Amino acid sequence: MSFVLPKLTCKREVDQAIKIVAEKVLVLRFGRDNDAVCLQLDDILAKTAHDLSKMAVIYLVDVNKVPVYTQYFDISYIPSTVFFFNGQHMKVDYGSPDHTKFVGSFKTKQDFIDLIEVIYRGAMRGKLIVRSPIDPKNIPKYDLLYQGI
């Protein structure tokens, strides 16, 4: 399903998307087109893109083509999903140590829709961090890797 969603292929395109998308949640999915879990997530993103079009804009970013952002957001696991609102990085408390990105695929379309609604409403109120509405058992668990320490 990744062919349905627009792709950002270089740092300049990602910068432009962050700068230009206004009054909507910018969703950046970092991953690879040939990865099974990325394809599963892409399917959910593609199926919800139209329903969320008034609240969100979704782009796919290949981790190999934009290594600057891959390193900046510490993308160690794919897929990783990062959220912005009016150029501001939105953080989400998933009950895990990392609030900067969602790692893995969403279990259901409704989980993703609920998360976008919470981020959108929080951002409209000026919040930079929101609490995840997703059931903790539906959030993939992983260990943080600290490289170079």
Secondary structure, 3 states (H helix, E strand, C coil): CCCCCCEECCHHHHHHHHHHCCCCEEEEEEECCCCHHHHHHHHHHHHHHCCCCCCEEEEEEECCCCHHHHHHCCCCCCCEEEEEECCEEEEEECCCCCCCCEECCCCCHHHHHHHHHHHHHHHHCCCCEEECCCCHHHCCCCCCCCCCC
